[in-house]
Amino acid sequence: MYKRWYDVDPTVSLAVSLMRNAHIMTQYDCADLIVQKSKENGLDFSENILTDAFTYVLRRWYDTDQKIAEAFEYLKAMPRELQKEVALEIINLLQEAETHH
């Protein structure tokens, strides 16, 4: 049994941990990418779901920022294949960001 939802897939787990250590502006770029990919694939939450999800407990690192918390709600709701695909794009984005700083 996995402790965290994103540990089910090693690629997603890696993307999340790399994102966690990235600069906040790079995290925002990743968050935008996640939401964009979600919407392109028909996942679009109403504001209510996201607000409800955000108002519960702020105990995970990505809960401290609403934009990132919302992006993770989208990522969590994606089908596994799409999660993995988006995770690879996040990793690429983070690697590009590292080379530009």
LINTA-V527527 format. One record per pair of residues at least 6 apart in sequence whose ideal C-beta (glycine too) atoms are under 7 Angstrom apart, sorted by sequence separation. I is the first residue (numbers start at 1). J is the second residue. D is the distance in whole Angstrom. If there is no record, write none. Layout:
BEGIN
I	J	D
I	J	D
END
This chain:
BEGIN
2	8	5
6	12	5
7	13	5
58	64	6
62	68	5
63	69	5
6	13	5
62	69	6
19	27	6
75	83	6
78	86	7
6	16	5
62	72	5
19	30	5
75	86	7
54	66	6
54	69	5
54	70	7
50	70	5
53	73	5
50	73	6
45	73	7
45	74	7
43	74	6
43	77	6
43	78	6
31	67	5
35	71	6
38	74	4
31	68	5
34	71	4
28	67	6
35	74	6
31	71	4
34	74	5
38	78	6
20	61	6
27	68	6
34	75	5
41	82	6
37	86	5
34	86	6
33	89	6
33	90	6
30	90	5
33	93	6
30	93	6
29	93	6
30	94	7
26	94	6
5	76	5
9	80	7
12	83	5
19	90	6
26	97	4
12	84	6
15	87	4
22	94	6
11	84	5
18	91	6
9	83	6
9	84	6
12	87	4
15	90	4
19	94	7
22	97	7
11	87	5
15	91	5
18	94	5
11	88	6
14	91	6
END
